[in-house]
Amino acid sequence: MMPLGEDDGRGCSPVPSLRSPGFQLKYLVDPGFLKPGEQRWFTRYLAGQTLQIDVWDGDSLLLVGSAAVQMKHLLRQGRPAVQVSHELEVVATEYEQDAVVVSGDVTGFGSVKPIGVHTVVKGQLYLTLANVGHLCEQRVRNSSSLPPSRSRVISSDGASCFEGGSLLTRGGPRPVKNVVQAQKLADVDGALAALLFTHTQQGHEGPRGAGREGDAVRRRKLERMKSVRLQESGAELGGRGTSVAAQQSVRAQHTRDLRVIAAYRERMKAESITSALSLAITTQHTIYATLGAAEFFEFALKNPHNTPHTVTIEIDNPELSLILDSREWRYFKDAADLHTPVEEDMFHLQGGLAPQLFLRPRETAHIPFKYQTFSVGQPASVQASAELRSEKATGAGLPLNSSMMPTKHAKVLFQASGGKPLAVLRLTVEPRPPVVDQVFRFCHPELTFLKKAIRLPPGHTLPGRTARSTSDVATRTSFGPGEPRDVFLKVASGPSPESKDFFVTIYTDRWLATPVQIWQVHLHSLQRVDVSCVTGHRTRLSLVLRGTQTVRNVRAFTSHPQELTTDPKGVFVLSPHGVQDLHVSVRPCRAGSRFVHLNLVDVDYHQLVASWLICLSCRPPLISKAFEITLAAGEGKGANKRITYTNPYPSTRTYHLHSDHPELLQFKEDSFQVGGRETYTIGLRFVPSQRAGEEEILIYINDHEDKNEETFCVKVIYQ
């Protein structure tokens, strides 16, 4: 990997910098960058999770492979610093059509490799991880405190009286301040500002509403400046009379404004008083939610009157719900070790109306709630960095404890008969980034349905259920006694080259309380091209390229350059709104069905212009001759052999030689020319093998158009 320099500002692509090869990321995880309580969660995350690294080709935008490393070695355990170096294998996984995917490490020792899935080691990734401790320079208030107590019972006793204060701000004790800074009317009360500044000067049309406040202030300043200049210049009496008249006009305008303000306040007094009094029955509570995990709590609702009431419960957030089933209520109470009473059939449900319950005079009831979200709200790439703030962000003016995941809010209104509110619960939801256990990446044809069966690890033997983070994904589980457990996914792919990211949560409990695994699935939509071909035989086809709105310098890249080539080979110009052909030649090396990826990339801006999924269906060729040789295994020397080929045509022909195992067989000459009806001797060199066994090597003899003429099979026995 070569680090790139900064953009030169002229729209040119970055050039390699003079720094040493490699790539380094540094994160600060001190209390100044983590929210209260996140330090403990981050330590637990390091102890039990595995970091998965996807390696991409920066030029072709093709996935090279993936590597994984455990992060438990980063725990310092009281030491000032730790450092660990890894040499990781970058493994590429190739799926055949309708293949079963196994959850977990399919390349590890003792694992079961599913049918139709091939893994290839692409290379080695050298990774160094370090955890360096240092004293936090910034003193953060309550930096070591955990989030608010996870007491599951929320009481409303503290919100039973009006604390007093202004109608514009919430009441309660305030710190004593000696300096009060005036604020703009538009910031304090926008409606009143809009009412005062709706009038316009005669013959002048301007912006209305609160935005006119600045213009009015500017006009008053100009009038005062004009009055001062007239007095200083000793103007005539008429000029002074004009200034006095202007001051009287301003004084009259102020008088009218005061009358408008008094009338407005009188009209809004009832609404403001009602809003202020509602704070007396409002309870604030904060919960910390993660993807798929149910946050359970109870709200102690008390009837403060001497008369019974039928209370209606209204919730404005679909992710917050009442627990209506007493069995589910008991399950959450047992999990939270909560010993409050459980009442059977507490709520009265009638059609699609809001739930209701009956309260006797002065009775207190515990209302069970559950907050559970399956949406993340942001792309996964953003969420992944929500726990770790990059060091570069420290100088960007980010606020303390800022989170990249937005805060959510929910409101619960408890209304008595006649619409009279008894209590209000306002929830502040602080989302936490999900901890992903498995990452799956699929490439699928555009505008079709992806259907995959993902097999759970053998350790999951309990009945399981699934949930997903988006509504257009269908999931279900299948299991039987003594049978493997599969999770089936069905999701619609979008147009090429779009990608769709979603999460799948796996549960083992009936009520979907706590996920045992969270999967992240990436679905890349590609244009599908089906090719039926013969192994060793070159098949040609053309793909239509459509230009974009601007001129682009593009280049085609393929995942299997030995089997698939394109024409033009290098960089070429894609005209705007133009149509041209991209010629593709396919010569597969082995029989079977598999996928080959083809990307068209803008080389100037490193953008993906188009992407294809070439679906190869390869048939084995007809074997015209078969040979068998025996070689010694483990020796350093190879073996040289010769076979003959006779030109069946009366004229001179040129032939090209190919092999399906170039790492085992090399030709003395890759091409040769032979006269009509003549015989040519082909020189072969077999590379030595380190282990005993058998291998069948195919030799393809193609003509000048790379069409297969004959195929020889050589069976090599290593002893």
C-alpha angles and dihedrals in degrees: 000000000000119000114235124227125235122282112270092223094246095097093259121137117259117267126220111278127228093251122110119275118272139065129258132193124188126191132186115218101172122128090270091068103030125072118240109289097014092103091069092045091049092052090050089049092055092048098054111023137083123223114227117203122197114205115208131186105243094208102043097029088225123141109250096187145284136267132193133204133178116242099205089098089070093070106110096199093202097320119125093236142352132199130186131182124208135190104207129189114234103219125193118203120208119197125202121213115292092002124161114242120215119217110231137027107338092182099050125108114277096012124130115247111215123230114264096022119109125188123202126187106230099183147301128292117204109210129180119193124190137178114198121185124211139164113274108242094195114072108220121198111245090354093158097045121111124230116283115299112290090229105152095212119082113197125203096197093105093059100061104109140043110257094203130230139113122342090228096056134037116269129235136094114329131193114257112253128187094197124060117188118209117236132208115265090234090060095047100041116001094183093056091046090052090050094051097047102042093097115091134199118266112272093010127103117194142151116303134214130034092338091073091068093084092049092051092051090050092051092051091051091051091050092051091048090050091051092050093050092050091053093047094049094053094238124191122280090257090058090050089049089053090052092050090049090051091052091050090050091052091048091051091049091052090051091053090048091053091052090050091049092050092049092047093050091049091052093046096042096093093049093046093049091049091050092049093048091050088065088066091066097037121105121197121210135170126209130184111223132189130193112288096354116121115227108208125198140150128227116213103221116190128193102223095189133086091234128073119254138197103223122208117206117211122186123190098195121069091207090064115070142166119251102236100170113081091209091057089046091054091048093056092043091053092048091050094041090236118159103192117128123273118218121203117230093000096159130062112219121195118177113295094336124118117274118266136199135188121238124191120216112296091357123149120209129186110229113203118221134181126198115196129160129191096181125087098193095211137059116277092243089062094044093052090064096045093091094044120048114203118239090238089065092064092079095044095083096252114171120248115276091006114169126205090215111081121242115246130209136206132185130203119194121197109199127187126209112306094027095284110151118234100180142350125211118199115192125199111200117202107194120217123207113257122249106233117213100182134021122202125187121192132181113207138169114272123262094013136103120265111214117187135166113210115194118219120229115268092253093072103085101145123094107275140199133195138215131185136211097232132049097227093066120086119205134177138162130231126197142147137182109296093356130117117265118239133188113210121210127195119180134157116237121222131224119302130297094018123113130209124207125193142153131239119201122203121209133187097190126080097236098050092239106147125013116230092199136015119203126196115207125195116195117192116196116217136174108259123226119181116210125185111197146151122249111260092011120110115236121192130205139158130233122204116236119200119199124234128225094283138040112272134191103219139176133194120234129185134198092225107039092170092060104030128044132175137211120244089045102192135031117324136172121260107204119222113265088353130134123221139154130254109205115217127193121196125193110166121204099207137030125253139064121298144139130258120192123220122188130188107206133188100233094200098054100019091236127150109242100175138351132198135194108213108204107203121200104186124190121201116251127243111269110227098179134015129201134184127203134172123221134180115252123221097026122122095228125080129210133251119214137172133215129180131231126192121209106233093197126086092229132065114273137189118222134191126212126219135169134201090221107044090164090063103034131043128184125226087221125015091209136021140181123225132180126242114293090356129130125236127196114226116209116219130189119195117207113228118254124219096214135047122252145091131287131181114215122193121211114202118204108197132181127235090283090052092249115145116256101171139353125212124197120210117191109204119198114197111202 
